[in-house]
Amino acid sequence: QNRLFRPTKPSRLIVMSSSKDNNNDDDDELEEIVNLEEIVSVRPIFSKGPEEEESTKLQRFRRKYFPKKTNDGLTFKQKMAKAGLSVVLSYGWISNVTTSVTVSLAWYIFSKNTGLSPLAPGQWKGFLAIYAGFYVFNSIIRPLRFGLSVGVSVYFDRVIQKIQDIFKVKKGLAIFLTVF
């Protein structure tokens, strides 16, 4: 869509152009007077595309950070099979991070409430009771963790590729170096 331009006062625009004729060395100057009120729409020379002109900040954010995916003709199952190892690696990483966070939180809460370490004699049952609550929470959000691992798998592909490029190794060894 073009922007509408409606001047408040009648205005005139003089357009001058020159053309060179090979047979004639003289420049023919053409002059045309255009009434700007007759112009319905004007598009600025350095404007962005129509989709960028009338978009909200949210739409611009989405276009910048979440570009449209190209259709490669693969079904969801085929895409999952293609991404397979990366998804497994990223799920393992996300699972380890969430487990570390929940154990740390359970440890902190237990220590804050009792003033003792869970490793102190007779304190293990209390700690496990608190951790059990976090474990149930982790089990409930497992589908979210899996969805997150699918999104993160792209970065694991990049890490594996970077390790292959830097160390000039095969993919199997690059995966081993990534995991360990």
C-alpha positions as MATLAB code, in Angstrom:
seq = 'QNRLFRPTKPSRLIVMSSSKDNNNDDDDELEEIVNLEEIVSVRPIFSKGPEEEESTKLQRFRRKYFPKKTNDGLTFKQKMAKAGLSVVLSYGWISNVTTSVTVSLAWYIFSKNTGLSPLAPGQWKGFLAIYAGFYVFNSIIRPLRFGLSVGVSVYFDRVIQKIQDIFKVKKGLAIFLTVF';
ca = [
       0.000    0.000    0.000;
       1.163    3.449   -0.780;
       0.912    6.424    1.532;
      -1.598    9.035    0.579;
      -0.278   12.528   -0.036;
      -2.746   15.391    0.139;
      -1.199   18.840    0.262;
      -3.019   21.508    2.234;
      -2.442   24.182   -0.426;
      -2.524   23.727   -4.174;
       1.027   22.943   -5.236;
       2.841   22.484   -8.489;
       5.725   20.209   -9.315;
       7.994   20.964  -12.251;
       9.559   17.874  -13.780;
      12.535   18.465  -16.045;
      14.283   15.827  -18.053;
      16.886   15.869  -20.761;
      17.388   13.448  -23.580;
      20.324   13.107  -25.946;
      19.790   12.223  -29.519;
      22.729   10.638  -31.325;
      22.085   12.764  -34.416;
      21.662   15.976  -32.515;
      24.157   17.211  -29.905;
      21.670   19.657  -28.413;
      19.914   18.702  -25.206;
      16.194   18.804  -25.518;
      14.705   19.876  -22.257;
      11.206   18.841  -21.518;
       9.261   20.647  -18.895;
       6.066   19.378  -17.432;
       3.997   20.977  -14.725;
       2.086   18.604  -12.533;
      -0.594   19.632  -10.089;
       0.105   17.753   -6.866;
      -3.586   17.631   -5.967;
      -4.078   15.248   -8.862;
      -1.566   12.800   -7.483;
      -3.456   10.208   -5.482;
      -0.542    8.479   -3.811;
       3.175    9.047   -3.482;
       5.695    6.438   -2.341;
       8.851    7.830   -0.737;
      12.047    6.826   -2.500;
      13.748    5.339    0.560;
      10.688    3.732    2.127;
      10.548    0.179    3.315;
       8.195   -2.424    1.905;
       4.477   -2.148    2.549;
       4.585   -4.912    5.145;
       7.091   -2.902    7.200;
       5.381    0.483    6.913;
       2.226   -0.339    8.796;
       3.388   -2.897   11.307;
       3.401   -2.843   15.058;
       6.479   -3.313   17.191;
       5.355   -6.870   17.923;
       5.086   -7.679   14.210;
       8.550   -6.247   13.524;
       9.941   -8.247   16.497;
       8.376  -11.449   15.149;
       9.766  -10.860   11.652;
      13.249  -10.163   13.025;
      13.570  -12.977   15.554;
      11.115  -15.549   14.177;
      11.367  -15.434   10.382;
       8.938  -17.481    8.339;
      10.057  -21.029    7.813;
      10.637  -22.280    4.326;
       8.618  -25.282    3.277;
      11.101  -28.049    2.571;
       8.384  -30.609    1.787;
       9.124  -32.810    4.799;
       6.423  -34.108    7.108;
       6.670  -33.604   10.870;
       7.867  -37.196   11.335;
      10.556  -36.747    8.696;
      11.705  -33.493   10.292;
      11.897  -35.206   13.681;
      13.884  -38.099   12.211;
      16.230  -35.646   10.529;
      16.710  -33.689   13.755;
      16.759  -36.882   15.872;
      20.191  -36.835   17.463;
      20.133  -33.095   18.070;
      16.754  -33.365   19.793;
      18.032  -36.197   22.006;
      21.149  -34.217   22.934;
      19.182  -31.063   23.651;
      16.581  -32.968   25.708;
      19.386  -34.509   27.752;
      20.883  -31.078   28.334;
      17.548  -29.491   29.289;
      16.745  -32.441   31.571;
      20.125  -32.122   33.308;
      19.686  -28.372   33.765;
      16.187  -28.699   35.232;
      17.281  -31.545   37.528;
      20.259  -29.510   38.736;
      18.048  -26.524   39.431;
      15.420  -28.557   41.288;
      17.985  -30.430   43.427;
      19.640  -27.102   44.263;
      16.290  -25.536   45.168;
      15.288  -28.526   47.278;
      18.667  -28.425   49.039;
      18.353  -24.685   49.683;
      14.769  -24.931   50.975;
      15.608  -27.869   53.233;
      18.718  -26.152   54.616;
      16.858  -22.883   55.129;
      13.998  -24.600   57.009;
      16.078  -26.946   59.188;
      19.407  -25.160   59.397;
      21.077  -28.491   58.560;
      22.575  -30.105   55.513;
      20.617  -32.975   53.950;
      23.815  -35.025   54.379;
      23.633  -34.710   58.158;
      22.599  -37.942   59.914;
      18.831  -38.527   59.834;
      18.064  -35.613   57.484;
      17.862  -37.466   54.188;
      14.114  -38.298   54.461;
      13.144  -34.650   54.874;
      15.244  -33.610   51.925;
      13.771  -36.350   49.713;
      10.241  -35.226   50.657;
      10.968  -31.721   49.390;
      12.728  -33.033   46.290;
       9.752  -35.341   45.564;
       7.581  -32.258   45.122;
      10.004  -30.862   42.574;
      10.191  -34.253   40.856;
       6.406  -34.302   40.424;
       6.570  -30.777   39.009;
       9.305  -31.852   36.550;
       7.161  -34.799   35.471;
       4.192  -32.520   34.807;
       6.204  -30.144   32.645;
       7.954  -32.913   30.691;
       6.038  -32.126   27.450;
       7.166  -28.511   27.747;
      10.747  -29.646   28.225;
      10.494  -31.834   25.146;
       9.082  -28.941   23.111;
      11.896  -26.732   24.329;
      14.435  -29.378   23.360;
      13.092  -29.400   19.794;
      13.637  -25.635   19.650;
      17.112  -25.835   21.182;
      18.211  -28.693   18.912;
      19.138  -26.214   16.168;
      21.856  -24.825   18.421;
      23.217  -28.302   19.124;
      23.480  -28.851   15.369;
      25.484  -25.640   15.124;
      27.773  -26.640   18.004;
      28.457  -30.035   16.441;
      29.150  -28.414   13.057;
      31.461  -25.844   14.670;
      33.422  -28.575   16.458;
      33.747  -30.467   13.160;
      35.032  -27.322   11.434;
      37.482  -26.324   14.173;
      38.992  -29.738   14.915;
      38.514  -31.245   11.429;
      36.908  -34.402   12.847;
      34.044  -36.633   11.781;
      30.539  -36.079   13.062;
      30.669  -38.997   15.534;
      33.728  -37.620   17.308;
      32.243  -34.108   17.275;
      29.122  -35.483   19.000;
      31.303  -37.278   21.557;
      33.195  -34.022   22.268;
      29.903  -32.153   22.604;
      28.431  -34.610   25.095;
      31.553  -35.138   27.178;
];
